[in-house]
């Protein structure tokens, strides 16, 4: 008999994602925020692992994707990177700035993020 899937707990997902993120250069705090978002998406029935592995691989191959620049565009804040942004770093950055800018008149925007689903997962998981 063969098995096409493997059952793992959310804590195991968190463990592996955190260690993978640290392995490609993320600080533990950002790695844990990222892992929490992955677990949150999993609870909703979304399989975030293909996007997660893609994001980790891109960051490993292109470490500059972790460098985020922020510019004001009118009342909005634009997050961007010279060679694109890693969702692993962009998600927590947007979530942190979102907590600071709750005036309803400004928006947070990110340009050229590798996996926008993962950024959305971080934003949704931190909004609880």
C-alpha positions in Angstrom: 0.0 0.0 0.0 1.3 3.5 -0.8 0.4 6.8 0.8 0.4 10.0 -1.1 0.2 12.3 1.9 1.7 12.5 5.3 -0.1 13.7 8.4 1.8 16.1 10.6 0.8 18.3 13.5 0.7 22.1 13.3 3.6 22.2 15.8 5.7 20.1 13.4 4.8 22.4 10.6 5.9 25.4 12.7 9.1 23.6 13.7 10.1 22.8 10.2 9.1 26.2 8.7 10.9 28.1 11.5 14.1 26.1 11.1 13.9 26.4 7.3 13.5 30.2 7.5 16.4 30.5 10.0 18.5 28.3 7.7 18.0 30.8 4.8 18.9 33.8 6.9 15.8 35.0 8.8 16.1 36.0 12.4 14.1 33.7 14.8 11.4 36.3 15.5 10.6 36.7 11.8 10.9 33.0 11.2 8.4 32.3 14.0 5.9 35.0 12.7 6.2 33.3 9.3 5.6 29.9 10.7 2.5 31.1 12.6 1.1 32.4 9.4 1.8 29.1 7.6 0.0 27.2 10.4 -2.9 29.7 10.2 -3.3 29.1 6.5 -3.2 25.3 7.1 -6.1 25.6 9.6 -8.2 27.2 6.9 -7.6 24.2 4.6 -5.1 26.0 2.4 -1.9 24.1 1.6 0.8 26.8 1.9 3.7 24.5 1.6 4.4 24.8 -2.1 4.5 28.6 -1.8 6.5 28.3 1.5 9.2 26.1 -0.1 9.3 28.3 -3.2 9.8 31.4 -1.0 12.5 29.7 1.2 14.3 28.5 -2.0 14.2 32.0 -3.6 15.5 33.6 -0.5 18.3 31.0 -0.2 19.3 31.7 -3.8 18.8 35.5 -3.7 19.5 36.7 -0.1 19.0 40.4 -1.3 15.3 39.7 -1.4 15.3 40.1 2.4 16.3 43.8 2.1 13.2 46.0 2.2 13.0 49.6 1.3 10.1 51.8 2.2 8.9 54.9 0.4 6.0 57.2 0.9 3.7 57.6 -2.1 1.3 60.3 -1.0 -0.3 58.9 2.2 0.6 55.3 1.2 3.7 53.4 2.1 5.3 51.3 -0.7 7.5 48.4 0.3 10.0 47.2 -2.4 13.3 45.6 -3.0 15.9 46.1 -5.7 15.5 42.4 -6.9 12.0 41.8 -5.4 10.8 40.9 -2.0 10.7 37.7 0.0 7.3 37.0 1.5 9.1 35.8 4.6 10.3 39.3 5.3 7.6 41.4 3.6 4.7 39.8 5.6 5.9 40.6 9.1 7.1 44.1 7.9 3.7 44.9 6.5 2.0 43.5 9.6 4.1 45.6 11.9 3.6 48.8 9.9 -0.1 48.0 9.6 -0.3 48.2 13.4 1.2 51.7 13.3 -0.9 53.1 10.5 -4.5 52.6 11.3 -5.9 55.9 10.3 -7.9 54.5 7.4 -6.5 57.1 5.0 -3.3 55.3 4.0 -2.5 52.0 2.5 0.4 49.6 2.6 1.6 48.3 -0.7 4.3 45.8 -1.6 5.9 45.5 -5.0 7.2 42.3 -6.6 6.7 39.9 -3.7 7.6 36.3 -4.5 4.5 34.7 -2.9 1.7 37.2 -2.1 -0.5 34.4 -0.5 2.1 34.1 2.3 2.0 37.9 2.9 -1.8 37.7 3.1 -1.5 34.8 5.6 0.9 36.8 7.8 -1.5 39.8 7.7 -4.5 37.7 8.5 -2.9 35.8 11.2 -1.7 38.9 13.0 -5.0 40.7 12.7 -6.6 38.3 15.2 
